[in-house]
C-alpha cells in the first residue's frame, strides 16, 4: 500500500512538471512569434487624419512570420517624430530593417491609428524600431 502511494505521488509530480514545462515552452514560442523583423523599402503614399501612410515592399523576412505576401501598408502616427524623420530622410528605394511587435488580433480595418501595420490575417503590428542595414 505504501508503494502505491509513493508511485501515485511520483506520477503526480511528473505530470505537474510536464505541465509546467509545456506552459514555459508555449510562453517562449509566443514571445518569439510576437516579434517580427523585416527588410523593407517604403515609399510615401499619403496622409490620413492621424498620420502618414507608406507602401512597403518586403525584401526579406529576417525573423518571425506574418500573413503578408510581399508588401504591406504602414501608418506612422503624426506624433511619432522619430520614425517620421527616419522615413523622410531614407531613400524610398533603399532597404532598411524594421522590427515590429504583435499588438492585437482581429483588427476591424486595414489602417489603424498605430505606428505599424495590419497583416492579411487582421493582426496589427507596432513598430519597435526602424534602422539602416549595416
Secondary structure by P-SEA (a helix, b strand, c coil): caaaaaaaaaaaaaaaaaaaaaaaaaaaaaaaaabbbbbbbbbbccccccbbbbbbbbccccccccccccbbbbbbcccaaaaaaaaaaccccbbbbbbbccccccccccccccccccccccbbbbbccccccc
